[in-house]
């Protein structure tokens, strides 16, 4: 596979970063909620880096600006500290496919009334497939559950799929299909997310996506933007 370039905003690569290489991401998200509320990440900081052959570590921490209603005051709170480890099972950077496993744990921080008190653990299967020099497919399937003492158990299944087209050297269109199923209630939300990646150079990528809900609970237009800074041998 080619260098670790043009990762979609939501769907992650299966190929881990090599040792001493990685990326820092600044992520902005705005998602309208029911009853004229909204939720923004302002921003979320993510750090991904390789620590050994086949191994990658992920660290993420969001800061949210939440409004329950249009006339309600905004609340700024810290999200859950997200720690993950990814291991490459098959394929890799020199092949046209890759399969990896990832384990995660999310620890509550900040305002626990808003983000909850229960830590969450999860596992995911990530797939990469190169169809040609210009077209790539990426898929993530992950499961997450709350642990410890909590009144409201949370269990969810996330699935993310993306097709990436290297139309030009600098402009890279992407189409993502995103879904989440609440395993407690059985409710499922689906969205499509067209986006554009601008390759600003070997160390910088700028990305903008417009998620559009396909189901009632995700039926509004949102916005996601990301600045990715690549370092080491990632580019």
N, C-alpha and C positions, 0 to 999 in steps of 0.2 A: 504494500500500500504506500501511497505518497506521504508527505509530511503531514503533521497534525494540524491541518488547515480546514477552515470553513465548517466548524462544528455548529450545528443549528442551535438556536436559543434554548429550546426545551429538551430535545432529544440528544443524548450524549453518545460519544464514541465508545465502542467496545475496546479499541486499541488504547492501552495505557501510555502515558508519557514515559520516555526513557529516563533513566537516572539523571539527576541534575538538570532536568528540563521540566517546564510546566507552563501554567498560565494563571494570571490574575484577572478576575472578571468583576466589573461594576455593572449591576443589573438594575434597571428601573422597570417597574410593573404598575399598571393601573387597570383595575378590574371593577366595573360597576356592579353593585349588588342590588338585591331586591329592596323595595321601599326607598329608592333614591339614595341608598348608601353607597360607599365606595371603599376600596382598599388599595393602598399603594405601598410598594417597597421603595424606600427613598434613601439610599439604594440598598441592594443586597450585595455583599462582598463575598466572592468565592475564590478559593485558592486550590489549585490542582497541581500535583507534582509527582514525578516518578521517584521512588526510593530504592528500587532494585529491579532487576530484570523481571518483567511480567507484573510488577506491583506498582499501584498508584494510590496516593492518599488524597482525599477531598475534604476540605473544610469550608463551611458556609455559615454566615450569620446575617439575617435580614433585620432591617429596622422598618417597621410598618407605621404608616399614617392612616388611621381608620376613622371613618365617619359612619355612624349607624344610620343617620338620616341626613337629608339635605340641609336642614337647619340646625343640626346638632354640632357641637364643637368637635374638632378633630382631636384624636388621641394618638400620641406617638409612643410606641412601645417596641422593645426588643423582641425578636422572635426566638425560635429555638436554635441552639447551637447544633449544627449538623456536621457529624463526623462520618466519613466513609472510607472503605478500602476496596479496591478493585483488583481482580486477579485474572490475567489472560489465560484461558483454557486452551484455545486452538487458534491457529492462524497467527496474524500479527501484521506488523508494518511492512514486511516484505512479501506478503501474500495478498490475494484479492478478497479475503474474507477474514473475519475475526469473531470470536465468541468469548465473552468474559462474564464473571460473576462479581457481584458487589454486595457487601454488607454495610448497613448504616445504623447509626444511633443518633437520636435527636434529644437533647437535654433542654428542659424548659429554663428560660431566663426572663428577666424583665417582668412585665405585668402578667402574672399568671392568671388573673381573672379573664384576660382577653385570649391568651394563647394556651391556657390549660396548665395543669400541674403534672400530668403524666408524661414520662419519657416515652419515646417510641423507638422501636427497632424494626428493621426491614431487610429484605434481600431482593436482588434484581438480577435478571438475565439480559445481557446486552449483545446485540448482533450488528455487524457491519458487513456490507456486500458491495463490491465494485462491479457495476454492470458494464462500464466502459471507462475510458480515460476521463470522460466528462460527467458521467452520471453515477451517483452513489446512493445506496439505500442504508438507512440506520433504523434500528428498532430497539426499544427498551420495554421490558415488562417487569414491574416491581410490585412487591407486596409489603404492606406496612401495618403494624398493630401497636396499640398502646400497651404498656406493661405497668405493673404495680397497682396500687389502690386508686381506683378512679370510679366515679359513679357512672360515667358514660364511656363505655368501651368504644374504641375507634379501630376499625379494620378496613383497609381500602386496597384496591387493586388499581394500579396505574398502568396505562399502555400508551406509548408514544412512538410514532413512526414518522420518518422524514425522507424525502427524496431531494437530493442536492444536485443542481445542474451548474457546471462550470461553464457558463455562457461565454464569459470573457475572463481575462486574467484578473481583473479587479472587481467585476460585478457578478455576483453568484446568487441567483434566485433559489429559494427553498420553499417547499410546501410541507407543512407538518399536519398530521392528524393526531389529536390528543384526546385521551379518554380517561375517566376515573369512575370506578364502581365502588359504592359504599357497601361493604360486605355485611354490614349489620342491617341496613334498611333495604338493600337491593337496588337503590337508585343509581342510575348511570348518567354521567354528563359527558358530552362529546363536543369537540370544537375543531375547526380547521384554522390553521395559522399560516397564511402566506407571509413571506418575509424576504428581505434583501440583505445580503452580506456584502460589505465593501471592504476589499483587501487594500488597506492603506500602506502596506509595506510588510517586510518579513516579521515585524514584531507587533503589528497593530491590526485589529479587525473591528469594524463597527457594524452593528446589526440592528435592524428594526423589523418588528413583526406586529401584525394586527389580528389577534385571535377573534374568531367569530363563532359564537355558540350555535350548536345544532339542536340543542335540547332546551327545554324551558328554563332549567336552572342555570344554563350558560348561554342565554339567548341574546346577549348584548355584545357590542363591539368594545374590545379592550385595546391595550397597547403594551408592547414590551420592547425594550431597547437594551442593548448590551455593548460595552466596550471591553474587548479582550486584548490583554497584553501578553504576548508570548515571549518566553525567555529560555535560555539554554539551547538545546538542539531541537526545540519544539517546532520551529518554523522551517 
